């Protein structure tokens, strides 16, 4: 059943205006519905198949699969090695950057850390790195880091964006 396998994903905005899949803008990106047939096979939902109940199922399926973990845990290193860096992805660790669609996650994170703002680094379409915003980090330096990783570590198909994002709990918005 399509609804069971539907998830939301994000990717760079496709400048091709006649894209044949359901998509909508988010920040400088686009979100779309991906339907999983099994763990290996999936497809972008064609416009002709779009229905609001599929979108609703994709929203809930995606939100329910998101997980937050520490950078240390993700890398299998001793706990606390990266105390102010966390990763958000999904249980499958595929297309987990869709967390950008759920600002409540970032609001909860800010409250937990006792901060008003966080930096969101798009490490790929599969995950986001979250860092509490303070005077120790300069957004332009973080953007340079993102560009460097994109150029040297990622396949082009895995690149989400070439800059850092900022979430502000007082406005409940992500900006770039």
C-alpha positions as MATLAB code, in Angstrom:
seq = 'XXXXXXXXXXXXXXXXXXXXXXXXXXXXXXXXXXXXXXXXXXXXXXXXXXXXXXXXXXXXXXXXXXXXXXXXXXXXXXXXXXXXXXXXXXXXXXXXXXXXXXXXXXXXXXXXXXXXXXXXXXXXXXXXXXXXXXXXXXXXXXXXXXXXXXXXXXXXXXXXXXXXXXXXXXXXXXXX';
ca = [
       0.000    0.000    0.000;
       1.331    3.417   -0.980;
       0.400    5.188    2.273;
       2.380    2.712    4.377;
       5.600    3.320    2.431;
       5.209    7.082    1.893;
       7.806    9.441    3.398;
       8.807   13.055    2.939;
      12.271   13.855    1.615;
      14.174   17.056    0.856;
      16.636   17.808   -1.898;
      18.061   20.848   -3.703;
      15.408   22.772   -5.624;
      14.979   21.209   -9.061;
      15.030   24.082  -11.542;
      13.243   21.879  -14.084;
       9.753   23.356  -13.928;
       8.191   20.300  -15.535;
       9.289   17.870  -12.841;
       6.877   14.940  -12.951;
       6.725   14.336   -9.191;
       4.790   16.032   -6.391;
       6.981   18.680   -4.758;
       6.736   21.828   -2.698;
       9.254   24.503   -1.648;
      10.928   24.510    1.760;
      13.578   27.179    2.385;
      15.863   27.057   -0.689;
      15.071   23.362   -1.156;
      12.158   21.229   -2.232;
      10.303   18.522   -0.398;
       8.710   15.602   -2.152;
       7.037   12.297   -1.362;
       9.100    9.119   -1.774;
       7.294    5.782   -1.667;
       9.240    2.772   -0.418;
       8.362   -0.600   -1.894;
      10.947   -2.345    0.286;
      14.273   -1.384    1.925;
      16.015   -1.255   -1.463;
      13.397    0.052   -3.895;
      11.554    3.373   -3.883;
      10.221    6.036   -6.240;
       9.224    9.691   -6.192;
       5.446    9.960   -6.145;
       4.267   11.137   -9.594;
       1.950   14.146   -9.688;
      -0.787   11.966  -11.164;
      -0.777    9.750   -8.035;
      -0.816   12.573   -5.461;
      -3.648   12.479   -2.917;
      -3.938   14.427    0.343;
      -4.210   11.196    2.359;
      -0.857   10.043    0.939;
       0.670   13.380    1.979;
      -0.778   13.014    5.469;
       0.589    9.466    5.771;
       4.006   10.603    4.502;
       4.039   13.399    7.096;
       3.310   11.017    9.984;
       5.586    8.236    8.711;
       8.459   10.695    8.383;
       7.905   12.416   11.736;
       7.634    9.082   13.548;
      10.925    7.813   12.091;
      13.146   10.776   13.048;
      15.853   10.193   15.645;
      18.313   12.459   17.421;
      21.671   11.059   18.453;
      24.955   12.496   19.627;
      27.813   12.896   17.167;
      29.958   10.687   19.409;
      27.376    7.897   19.383;
      26.894    8.143   15.613;
      30.656    7.793   15.065;
      31.034    5.037   17.666;
      33.335    7.177   19.815;
      33.382    7.683   23.603;
      30.381    9.581   24.920;
      30.917   13.315   25.357;
      33.708   13.638   22.795;
      31.546   16.083   20.797;
      29.327   17.488   23.590;
      27.693   20.217   21.497;
      27.148   18.365   18.224;
      24.163   16.167   17.546;
      22.805   14.404   14.489;
      19.212   14.182   13.363;
      18.256   11.581   10.788;
      15.713    8.792   10.573;
      15.776    5.186   11.738;
      16.869    4.022    8.288;
      19.578    6.725    8.011;
      18.319    7.464    4.500;
      16.796   10.810    3.470;
      16.784   11.927    7.119;
      17.381   15.600    6.310;
      13.602   15.771    5.966;
      13.746   16.764    9.643;
      13.934   20.328    8.264;
      10.168   20.070    7.777;
       9.513   19.677   11.522;
      10.479   22.798   13.467;
       9.022   21.341   16.684;
      12.066   19.049   16.836;
      14.373   22.051   16.799;
      12.233   23.887   19.348;
      12.446   20.905   21.724;
      16.194   20.672   21.145;
      16.669   24.375   21.981;
      14.653   23.997   25.177;
      16.642   20.902   26.154;
      19.951   22.704   25.559;
      18.770   26.017   27.041;
      19.524   28.040   23.893;
      17.541   30.413   21.676;
      19.207   29.497   18.373;
      20.897   26.527   16.754;
      22.943   26.031   13.627;
      21.764   23.295   11.300;
      24.450   21.917    9.015;
      23.175   19.910    6.054;
      25.786   17.154    6.102;
      23.845   15.371    3.313;
      20.299   14.550    2.204;
      20.473   11.809    4.827;
      21.256   13.740    8.016;
      21.656   17.121    9.668;
      24.232   18.209   12.253;
      22.816   20.429   14.998;
      24.992   22.790   17.043;
      23.802   25.270   19.700;
      24.464   28.777   18.380;
      26.857   30.766   20.492;
      29.812   33.095   20.063;
      32.181   30.155   19.466;
      30.839   29.496   15.974;
      30.677   31.912   13.086;
      27.985   31.081   10.491;
      30.369   31.861    7.611;
      32.922   29.396    9.002;
      30.213   26.744    9.310;
      29.110   27.411    5.727;
      32.730   27.007    4.612;
      32.820   23.660    6.410;
      29.629   22.536    4.635;
      31.068   23.566    1.245;
      34.324   21.742    1.980;
      32.552   18.514    2.948;
      30.316   18.760   -0.120;
      33.316   19.227   -2.416;
      35.546   16.561   -0.882;
      33.447   13.948    0.882;
      30.022   13.583   -0.741;
      28.706   12.262   -3.992;
      26.829   14.980   -5.851;
      23.532   13.107   -5.432;
      23.910   13.285   -1.614;
      24.499   17.058   -1.383;
      21.581   18.944    0.158;
      22.787   22.538    0.385;
      25.990   24.555    0.398;
      25.335   26.636    3.511;
      24.358   26.417    7.155;
      20.840   27.170    8.395;
      19.843   28.864   11.646;
      16.782   27.971   13.713;
      15.502   30.641   16.125;
      13.128   29.425   18.837;
      11.635   32.906   19.343;
      10.353   33.033   15.739;
      10.050   29.243   15.247;
      11.671   29.700   11.836;
      14.661   28.340    9.966;
      16.609   30.906    7.970;
      19.705   30.849    5.813;
];
